[in-house]
Amino acid sequence: MKTYSARASELQPRWYVIDAEGQILGRLATQIAQVLRGKHKPTFTPHLNSGDFVIVVNASKIQVTGKRLDQKIYYRHSQYPGGLKTETLRQVLAKHPERAIQHAVKGMLPHNRLGDDMLDRLKVYGGPDHPHQAQKPVPWGEAEPARAGAAAAEA
């Protein structure tokens, strides 16, 4: 028996909404990375972007454990001498709350062009609203058990 390998023409990405309110940053990022990568599907193919689109709302209301708000530091450099800039997680959440989630998820995806394509499917918003109503996104927590039940009924 040959191993099944999906083709790009066979893939049909879905849209999911994940509410980040009250969730832990790292645990949420692992869920998002898994959906973006497509590991939750039986048709997962490592060399294709077989994942789905993910919309994250309420990014400003994520939680972290311990003293991470003040001890976790984000670094960036302007490539000029003395151009190192640092920000704590508290400062990042105050100014641009979506960057904390994007940074955490980016580290969990492949570090190549395929990973960049996967990251493009991530849409993060600090508040409860998003402009993707036309794509008819499904809440992530409610979508998967229904699909699993439907698959069991077909078998």
C-alpha positions as CSV (number, residue, x, y, z in Angstrom):
1,M,0.0,0.0,0.0
2,K,1.3,3.4,-1.0
3,T,1.5,6.3,1.4
4,Y,-1.1,9.0,0.7
5,S,0.3,12.4,-0.2
6,A,-2.1,15.3,-0.8
7,R,-1.9,17.6,-3.8
8,A,-2.2,21.3,-3.6
9,S,-5.3,21.2,-5.8
10,E,-7.0,18.8,-3.3
11,L,-6.6,21.1,-0.3
12,Q,-9.5,23.2,0.9
13,P,-8.5,25.5,3.8
14,R,-11.1,26.5,6.3
15,W,-11.3,29.6,8.6
16,Y,-11.3,29.3,12.3
17,V,-11.8,31.9,15.1
18,I,-9.9,31.5,18.4
19,D,-10.8,33.7,21.4
20,A,-7.6,34.4,23.3
21,E,-9.3,35.9,26.3
22,G,-8.0,34.3,29.5
23,Q,-5.7,31.8,27.7
24,I,-2.0,31.2,28.4
25,L,0.2,32.6,25.6
26,G,2.4,29.5,25.0
27,R,-0.4,27.0,25.1
28,L,-2.5,29.1,22.7
29,A,0.4,29.5,20.4
30,T,0.9,25.7,20.1
31,Q,-2.8,25.2,19.2
32,I,-2.5,28.0,16.6
33,A,0.7,26.6,15.1
34,Q,-0.8,23.1,14.8
35,V,-3.9,24.4,12.9
36,L,-1.7,26.6,10.6
37,R,0.6,23.7,9.9
38,G,-2.4,21.4,9.2
39,K,-1.4,18.7,11.7
40,H,-5.0,18.4,12.9
41,K,-6.0,17.0,9.5
42,P,-5.7,13.4,8.3
43,T,-4.4,14.8,4.9
44,F,-1.4,16.5,6.5
45,T,1.5,16.7,4.0
46,P,4.8,18.2,5.4
47,H,5.9,19.8,2.1
48,L,2.6,21.6,1.4
49,N,0.8,24.4,3.2
50,S,-2.1,22.2,4.1
51,G,-3.2,24.2,7.2
52,D,-6.2,26.4,7.7
53,F,-6.7,30.2,8.3
54,V,-6.8,31.3,11.9
55,I,-8.3,34.5,13.3
56,V,-7.3,35.3,16.8
57,V,-9.5,37.9,18.7
58,N,-9.0,39.5,22.1
59,A,-5.2,39.2,21.8
60,S,-4.8,42.0,24.4
61,K,-6.5,39.7,27.1
62,I,-4.0,36.8,27.0
63,Q,-2.4,35.7,30.2
64,V,1.0,34.4,31.2
65,T,2.3,32.6,34.2
66,G,4.8,33.7,36.7
67,K,6.6,37.1,36.3
68,R,6.7,36.9,32.5
69,L,5.0,40.2,32.0
70,D,8.1,42.0,33.3
71,Q,10.8,39.4,32.7
72,K,10.1,38.3,29.1
73,I,12.0,40.6,26.8
74,Y,11.6,41.0,23.1
75,Y,14.7,42.1,21.2
76,R,15.1,43.8,17.8
77,H,18.0,45.6,16.1
78,S,18.0,48.4,13.5
79,Q,21.3,47.1,12.0
80,Y,22.9,50.4,13.0
81,P,25.6,50.6,15.7
82,G,23.9,50.8,19.1
83,G,20.5,50.0,17.5
84,L,19.4,47.3,19.9
85,K,15.9,47.9,21.1
86,T,14.3,45.9,23.9
87,E,10.7,45.7,25.2
88,T,9.0,43.7,27.9
89,L,5.9,41.6,27.3
90,R,3.9,44.2,29.3
91,Q,5.0,47.0,26.9
92,V,4.3,44.9,23.8
93,L,0.8,44.0,25.1
94,A,0.1,47.7,25.8
95,K,1.2,48.9,22.4
96,H,0.7,46.1,19.9
97,P,-0.9,43.1,21.6
98,E,-1.1,41.1,18.3
99,R,2.8,41.0,18.1
100,A,3.1,38.8,21.2
101,I,1.0,36.0,19.6
102,Q,2.6,36.4,16.2
103,H,6.1,36.1,17.6
104,A,5.2,33.1,19.7
105,V,3.6,31.3,16.8
106,K,6.3,32.2,14.3
107,G,8.9,30.4,16.5
108,M,6.8,27.2,16.3
109,L,6.5,27.1,12.5
110,P,9.1,26.0,9.9
111,H,11.8,28.6,9.4
112,N,11.6,28.8,5.6
113,R,9.3,30.0,2.8
114,L,6.7,27.4,3.7
115,G,6.6,28.8,7.3
116,D,6.2,32.3,6.0
117,D,3.2,31.2,3.9
118,M,1.7,29.5,7.0
119,L,2.2,32.7,9.1
120,D,0.4,34.7,6.4
121,R,-2.7,32.7,7.2
122,L,-2.7,34.0,10.8
123,K,-4.8,37.1,11.5
124,V,-4.5,38.5,15.0
125,Y,-6.7,41.3,16.4
126,G,-6.4,43.0,19.9
127,G,-10.2,43.4,20.3
128,P,-13.3,41.2,19.8
129,D,-14.0,42.3,16.2
130,H,-12.4,41.1,12.9
131,P,-13.1,42.0,9.3
132,H,-13.3,38.4,8.0
133,Q,-17.1,37.7,8.3
134,A,-17.4,37.0,4.6
135,Q,-15.2,33.9,5.0
136,K,-17.7,32.4,7.5
137,P,-15.2,31.4,10.2
138,V,-16.1,28.7,12.6
139,P,-15.1,28.9,16.3
140,W,-12.2,26.5,16.9
141,G,-13.5,24.8,20.1
142,E,-16.9,24.1,18.6
143,A,-15.8,23.0,15.2
144,E,-13.6,20.0,15.9
145,P,-15.9,17.8,18.1
146,A,-18.7,18.2,15.5
147,R,-16.4,17.0,12.7
148,A,-15.1,14.1,14.8
149,G,-18.7,13.0,15.6
150,A,-19.6,13.2,11.9
151,A,-16.6,11.1,10.9
152,A,-17.6,8.5,13.5
153,A,-21.1,8.4,12.2
154,E,-19.9,7.8,8.6
155,A,-17.7,4.9,9.6
